[in-house]
Amino acid sequence: MSIIQPYTLVKDDGNSVIRALRLTDLAAGHPFMYHSDLLPEGQVFFEYPDGSFRVEIRTSAGTFQILRLATPKEIAALKQEYVHLF
């Protein structure tokens, strides 16, 4: 079971909150999920604490299944799309 930690908002800046959440999740050993139009419907990117990016799909059981590693080109495009988080 994961414990959700509260975040203190210094200002109303959604990007800084999401950036903090990403860094906190990765530091705690958890992956961070990105929705992107770079992938077909139902597929998402996960960034893992080791720096790898994987393409995954939600199963009917509500879990995620790894389809493959993201390509270097996909990772670069994703980082450009979410430049405010890196």
URZIFEN-V475970 format. One record per backbone hydrogen bond with DSSP energy under -0.5 kcal/mol. NH is the residue of the N-H (numbers start at 1). CO is the residue of the C=O. E is the energy in kcal/mol with one decimal. If there is no record, write none. Layout:
# URZIFEN-V475970
nh->NH co->CO e->E
nh->NH co->CO e->E
This chain:
# URZIFEN-V475970
nh->4 co->2 e->-0.5
nh->5 co->3 e->-0.6
nh->9 co->7 e->-0.6
nh->10 co->8 e->-0.6
nh->13 co->11 e->-2.0
nh->16 co->13 e->-0.6
nh->17 co->13 e->-1.6
nh->18 co->14 e->-2.4
nh->19 co->15 e->-2.6
nh->20 co->16 e->-2.2
nh->21 co->17 e->-2.4
nh->22 co->18 e->-2.6
nh->23 co->19 e->-2.4
nh->24 co->20 e->-2.5
nh->25 co->21 e->-2.8
nh->26 co->22 e->-2.6
nh->27 co->23 e->-2.4
nh->28 co->24 e->-1.7
nh->29 co->26 e->-1.5
nh->30 co->25 e->-2.9
nh->32 co->47 e->-2.5
nh->34 co->45 e->-3.0
nh->39 co->36 e->-1.3
nh->43 co->40 e->-2.1
nh->44 co->56 e->-2.6
nh->45 co->34 e->-2.4
nh->46 co->54 e->-2.5
nh->47 co->32 e->-3.0
nh->48 co->46 e->-0.5
nh->48 co->52 e->-3.1
nh->51 co->48 e->-2.6
nh->54 co->46 e->-2.4
nh->55 co->68 e->-3.0
nh->56 co->44 e->-2.8
nh->56 co->54 e->-0.5
nh->57 co->65 e->-2.1
nh->58 co->42 e->-1.0
nh->59 co->63 e->-3.5
nh->62 co->59 e->-1.8
nh->65 co->57 e->-2.8
nh->67 co->55 e->-3.1
nh->68 co->55 e->-1.5
nh->70 co->53 e->-2.7
nh->75 co->71 e->-2.5
nh->76 co->72 e->-2.2
nh->77 co->73 e->-2.2
nh->78 co->74 e->-2.8
nh->79 co->75 e->-2.6
nh->80 co->76 e->-1.6
nh->81 co->77 e->-2.3
nh->82 co->78 e->-2.4
nh->83 co->80 e->-1.1
nh->85 co->82 e->-2.7
nh->86 co->82 e->-0.5
nh->86 co->83 e->-0.9
